[in-house]
Each structure stands twice: as structure tokens, then as C-alpha cells.
Amino acid sequence: MRYLLGDYTTEGGPGLIVAGPDGLGAAAAVVNPTWVHVGPEAVYTLTHTEPGFAAAWRLGEDFALDRAGQGQSTGGDNPCHGTVDPTGRWLLVANYGDGDGGGSVAVLPIGEDGTLGEATDVFNLSGTGPHADRQTGPHAHQVVCHMGRVLAVDLGADRIHAFDLGEDGKLTPAAATALEPGFGPRHLAFVGDRAIVVGELSNAVAVGTFDEHSAVFAFGDPVPLPSGEVADFAALPDIGLEEDAPQPLPAAVVPDPERGLVYVTVRGSDQVAVIDPADGALVRTVPVGGAWPRDAVLTGDGTLLVACQHSGQVMRVDPSGASEPATEWTVPGVTCVAPLT
């Protein structure tokens, strides 16, 4: 099995790179490809910059990466997540925005050859939250397609927005679900009929259901995640990090339908929290063996590949805790692990 890795080139990362059992391939030169999505006809990268850009790539012989068509503006700053809609016609992008807000959701058309066109819509979000530093405006952090709706997770305004996507590539608001003030939702996942959203700012998870007709979520009370001990930044390589150790900040939500569990990466305490999606109860926590775990992907053998940004490692982590984490690849500033199917 091979994977595409995204990273921060501003933290020494190589750009978009293929990783497999024989190591790392040659990197494609692209700035800060912090999110990678493998679509039906091409691979898509999001450049985490101000302004932000999206690009399409094709895999050639020996997994060489070639740019497909022209890169396109995402219509916002710091795009951090994207997905191709079920029809394969549209790349949906969550623009985080800047420090003052400015979060938005963009729709970019995908041609028959997988190349991208100019955005057909950039929907600007609105709202604030109580967190003085992170919620002065909206911050789209993830976009998901579920039950015919486009769902945008807004960390800055404590909301999950639901949209209808028209044939013309325009987004029409359908509903919005408000979460507890200061929850700071980052990522959302589904296991069966259960929805699980993680609060980056609250270090908590909330579990509930999604109503297909009203496009509204019903969540229970947030369940705190364990804090643990935060990483010693002074012991890490000098890549321009602030010296003050942060509070634990959850990141990715990875469903495991076969085992009926959900895995949440937590930066700072550098662990994976194993959650029961029935009620959000904590099953166990497992150290990842690296610093600042962000994205993670579940592999065929039930282990996780976890992108640890600040230590520059992709770690193989056993969420059962039966074996110790091990370094799979070393990539400075790594943020994303996308399986090539």
C-alpha cells in the first residue's frame, strides 16, 4: 500500500510525496500542501497560504507526480481541508481564513480529465465565539459530504453548516447546528448512525445523530478528553515553535466501523484517544511516539498511520495499545496521510 503525504514546506517539508514500503519517492514541488485528497481522476492538494490555492496531480510511472492543468485560487486564505463530492464533479474546500476570521467554503469544478476550473462559488461564513484568540470570526476547518448535503465544520463560530449543492456549483444554506459556546469544532466523522465531532478548543468530543430531512444534528453533552502531559517543545528540533507548551488540542477523527470505535489524535499530549461512538466514552489512550499528531488514516491491519508534524514523523500506532508505536517514514512538517486506492 502506498500513501501520499502532505506537509509544511515552510517547516522543511519536501512538498507532495509518495510513501510506500520501499520508502519515499521524489517530491513534487508545491508550497505547503498540508491537505491531500485522492479523487477518482486525479490527486488534489491544498496550499496553506494567504491566499490559498488548489492543484490537481496525476500519478505516472513509478508513482511520479505530474501537475494536471492549472492551479486555481480557493477564493480564501489558508485552505485546510477538501473533498470531492460523490458525483466527482466538484472539489469542495474549507478555507480556514486568517486570524480575524474570513472562513469560507469554496466549490471548484472538476473536468472530465480531473483538472480544476475556477471556483463557481465561495460561500463566506459568519459568526464568532467566546475564545478570545481563535473565535473572532468564522474558521471553516473541514468539509464533508453526507446524506446528500455538504457539511462545513466552523471552529470560529461553534457551528456545523449544512448546504445543498446545486447543479450549477452553487451552495445554498439548508441549516446550521450550534454547538456549546467555545467548543471549537474541528473535525466530524460518522460511524453507522452516530455522528462524532471533536472540539479543538474544548479538548472534548460530542456524539449525536444527523437528521437527513432537517439537516440538523442533535448532540449530547460534550465529553472531555484526558489532558495528559503536554509536549516539551524545548526538546524538539528548532522549527520556529513558540516555547510555551500549548494545551491539548484534538485534531483528526478517524472512524473504525469494523471495531465500532473512533480514534481522535490529540496534539500537545501526543496521543490517540479511543472513543466509543455510542456515548462518547473514553475506552483508552495510546501514545503516538511523535510530536503534534494531526491527520491519521486507518490501515488494513487495524493500525493507524499518524502524521506527527513537529517531530517530522509518520508513526504506525496500534490503537489497542498492544505494541509500541514505530516510525514508518521521516518527513519534516508532515500533516496529512492520504491512501492511494
C-alpha positions in Angstrom: 0.0 0.0 0.0 1.2 3.5 -0.9 0.3 6.8 0.5 0.6 10.5 -0.4 2.0 12.7 2.3 1.3 16.4 2.7 3.5 18.8 4.8 4.6 22.3 5.5 7.4 23.2 3.2 7.9 26.3 5.5 8.9 23.8 8.2 11.4 21.9 6.0 8.9 19.6 4.3 9.7 18.3 0.7 6.2 19.1 -0.8 3.8 16.4 -2.1 5.5 13.0 -1.8 4.6 9.3 -2.3 5.5 6.9 0.6 5.4 3.2 0.5 7.1 0.0 1.8 10.2 0.9 -0.2 10.5 4.4 1.3 9.8 7.8 -0.1 9.6 8.8 -3.8 10.6 12.1 -5.4 8.7 15.1 -4.2 6.6 17.3 -6.3 7.4 21.0 -5.8 4.4 22.6 -4.2 4.3 25.0 -1.3 2.7 23.9 2.0 0.5 21.0 0.6 -0.9 20.5 4.1 -4.1 18.6 2.8 -4.2 15.9 0.1 -7.3 14.3 -1.3 -7.2 11.4 -3.7 -10.1 11.8 -6.2 -11.4 9.4 -8.9 -9.4 11.1 -11.8 -6.6 13.0 -10.0 -5.0 13.9 -6.7 -5.7 17.3 -5.2 -3.5 19.4 -2.9 -4.4 22.5 -0.9 -1.7 25.1 -0.4 -2.0 26.5 3.1 -1.1 30.1 2.3 -2.7 33.5 2.1 -4.3 33.4 -0.4 -4.9 29.7 -0.8 -4.6 27.5 -3.9 -5.7 24.1 -5.1 -3.9 22.0 -7.6 -4.5 18.7 -9.4 -1.9 16.0 -9.9 -1.6 12.7 -11.8 0.5 9.7 -10.9 2.7 8.5 -13.7 5.0 5.5 -14.0 6.9 4.6 -10.8 4.4 6.9 -8.9 5.9 10.0 -10.4 3.8 13.1 -9.8 2.9 15.4 -12.6 0.7 18.6 -12.4 -2.6 18.3 -14.2 -3.8 21.5 -15.6 -3.5 24.9 -13.9 -3.7 25.6 -10.2 -6.7 27.5 -9.0 -7.5 30.0 -6.3 -9.7 28.7 -3.5 -11.1 32.1 -3.0 -9.9 32.4 0.6 -7.0 32.1 2.9 -5.3 29.1 4.4 -7.4 26.2 2.9 -7.0 23.3 5.3 -9.4 20.5 4.2 -11.1 19.4 1.0 -13.0 16.6 -0.6 -14.5 15.5 -3.9 -18.3 15.3 -3.9 -20.0 12.0 -4.6 -20.7 12.9 -8.2 -17.0 13.6 -8.9 -17.8 16.9 -10.4 -16.8 19.3 -7.6 -13.8 19.8 -5.3 -15.1 21.3 -2.0 -12.7 23.3 0.0 -12.7 24.6 3.6 -10.8 27.9 3.8 -9.8 28.5 7.4 -9.2 32.2 6.8 -6.9 34.4 8.7 -6.5 35.5 12.3 -9.5 37.7 12.1 -11.9 35.1 10.7 -12.7 35.0 7.0 -13.6 31.4 6.8 -15.4 30.2 3.7 -16.4 27.1 1.7 -15.4 27.0 -2.0 -16.6 24.9 -4.9 -14.2 24.2 -7.8 -15.4 22.3 -10.9 -13.6 19.2 -11.9 -13.2 18.5 -15.6 -13.5 15.0 -17.1 -9.8 14.7 -17.1 -9.6 15.6 -13.4 -8.3 19.2 -13.9 -9.7 22.1 -11.9 -11.6 25.1 -13.1 -12.2 28.5 -11.4 -14.4 28.4 -8.4 -18.1 28.5 -9.1 -18.9 29.6 -5.6 -17.2 30.9 -2.4 -19.6 31.0 0.4 -18.4 33.3 3.2 -19.4 32.1 6.7 -20.2 34.5 9.6 -20.3 34.4 13.4 -18.0 34.4 16.4 -17.4 32.5 19.6 -16.1 33.3 23.1 -12.5 32.2 22.6 -10.5 35.5 22.5 -7.8 34.3 20.1 -9.4 31.7 17.9 -13.0 32.8 17.5 -13.0 36.4 16.5 -14.6 35.2 13.2 -15.6 32.1 11.3 -13.0 29.4 10.6 -14.0 26.6 8.3 -11.9 23.6 9.2 -13.5 20.6 7.4 -16.0 19.9 4.6 -17.9 16.6 4.4 -20.5 15.2 2.1 -23.2 13.2 3.9 -26.7 12.2 3.0 -26.8 14.5 0.1 -25.6 17.5 2.0 -22.4 19.4 2.2 -21.4 19.9 5.8 -18.9 22.6 6.9 -17.4 22.5 10.4 -16.8 26.0 11.6 -14.4 26.2 14.5 -14.7 30.0 14.8 -18.5 30.2 15.3 -19.1 26.9 17.0 -21.4 25.6 14.2 -21.8 22.9 11.6 -23.3 24.3 8.5 -25.4 22.2 6.1 -25.7 23.2 2.4 -27.4 21.9 -0.7 -25.0 21.8 -3.7 -26.7 22.8 -7.0 -26.1 21.5 -10.5 -24.5 24.9 -11.2 -21.9 24.5 -8.4 -23.6 27.0 -6.1 -24.1 26.4 -2.3 -27.5 27.1 -0.7 -27.7 27.1 3.1 -30.0 24.4 4.4 -29.5 24.6 8.2 -26.9 25.2 10.9 -26.3 23.3 14.1 -25.0 25.3 17.1 -22.6 23.6 19.5 -21.7 24.6 23.0 -20.0 28.1 23.0 -16.2 27.7 23.0 -16.4 24.1 21.8 -14.4 24.9 18.7 -15.4 22.1 16.4 -12.6 20.9 14.1 -13.4 17.6 12.5 -16.5 15.4 12.1 -17.0 11.7 11.3 -19.8 9.2 11.1 -20.0 5.6 12.4 -23.3 4.0 11.5 -26.0 6.4 12.6 -23.7 8.1 15.0 -22.0 11.5 14.4 -18.9 12.3 16.3 -17.4 15.9 16.4 -14.2 16.9 18.1 -13.8 20.2 19.9 -10.3 21.6 19.3 -10.7 24.4 21.8 -12.5 22.5 24.4 -10.5 19.2 24.2 -13.8 17.3 24.1 -16.0 15.2 21.8 -19.7 15.3 21.3 -21.8 12.4 19.9 -25.2 12.6 18.3 -27.3 12.0 15.2 -27.9 13.8 11.9 -31.4 14.3 10.6 -31.4 13.8 6.8 -34.6 15.9 6.3 -33.9 18.9 8.5 -30.1 18.7 8.0 -29.7 19.4 11.7 -27.5 17.5 14.3 -28.7 16.5 17.8 -25.6 16.2 20.0 -25.4 15.1 23.6 -23.3 17.0 26.2 -19.6 17.2 25.3 -17.4 14.5 26.9 -13.9 15.8 28.0 -10.8 14.1 26.6 -8.0 13.4 29.0 -5.4 16.2 29.2 -2.3 14.2 29.9 1.1 15.9 29.9 1.8 18.3 27.1 5.0 18.0 25.0 8.2 19.7 26.0 8.8 22.0 23.0 12.3 22.8 24.1 13.3 19.2 23.5 12.1 19.3 19.8 14.0 20.5 16.8 14.0 24.2 16.4 11.5 24.9 13.6 10.3 28.2 14.9 7.8 26.9 17.5 6.7 29.0 20.5 8.4 27.9 23.7 5.3 27.8 25.8 3.7 24.4 25.7 0.1 24.5 24.5 -3.0 23.0 26.0 -4.0 19.6 24.4 -5.6 20.2 21.0 -7.6 17.4 19.4 -7.2 17.2 15.6 -8.4 14.2 13.4 -11.4 12.0 13.9 -10.9 8.5 12.3 -13.9 6.1 12.3 -13.3 2.3 12.6 -16.6 0.7 11.7 -15.3 -2.8 11.9 -14.4 -2.5 15.6 -17.1 0.0 16.3 -14.7 2.7 17.6 -13.5 6.2 16.8 -9.9 7.4 17.1 -9.0 11.0 17.9 -5.5 12.4 17.6 -4.6 14.9 20.3 -1.7 17.4 19.8 0.2 18.5 22.8 -0.4 15.4 24.9 0.6 13.5 21.7 -1.8 10.6 22.0 -4.7 8.8 20.3 -7.9 8.7 22.3 -10.0 5.7 21.6 -13.7 6.6 21.8 -16.9 4.5 21.9 -19.3 6.2 19.4 -22.4 5.0 21.3 -21.9 7.6 24.1 -18.5 9.3 23.6 -17.0 7.3 26.5 -13.2 7.1 26.5 -12.0 3.5 26.0 -8.3 4.1 26.3 -5.5 6.5 25.3 -2.4 5.4 23.4 0.8 7.4 22.9 1.7 8.1 19.3 5.5 8.2 19.8 5.8 11.5 17.9 5.1 15.2 18.5 1.9 17.1 17.4 -0.2 14.3 15.7 -2.6 15.8 13.1 -4.1 13.6 10.4 -4.3 9.9 10.7 -5.5 7.0 8.5 -6.6 3.5 9.4 -4.8 0.7 7.6 -5.9 -2.8 6.7 -4.3 -4.4 9.7 -6.1 -2.1 12.1 -3.1 0.1 12.9 -3.1 3.9 12.4 -0.6 5.9 10.3 -0.3 9.2 12.2 1.3 12.4 10.8 3.3 14.0 13.6 4.0 17.5 12.3 6.5 18.8 14.8 8.7 15.7 15.1 8.5 15.1 11.4 7.5 11.5 11.5 4.7 9.3 10.3 4.1 6.9 13.1 2.5 3.5 13.0 0.3 3.3 16.1 -1.6 0.3 17.4 -4.8 1.7 18.9 -5.2 -1.4 21.1 -2.0 -0.5 22.8 -0.7 -4.0 22.4 2.5 -2.8 20.6 4.7 0.2 20.8 4.5 3.0 18.1 7.1 2.8 15.4 8.4 5.4 12.8 7.2 4.5 9.3 8.7 7.5 7.4 10.5 10.6 8.3 9.1 13.8 6.7 9.7 17.2 8.2 6.4 19.2 8.9 4.2 16.3 7.8 0.5 17.0 8.2 -1.5 14.6 6.1 -1.6 10.9 5.1 -3.8 10.0 2.1 -4.1 6.4 1.0 -3.7 5.7 -2.7 -6.5 3.2 -3.6 
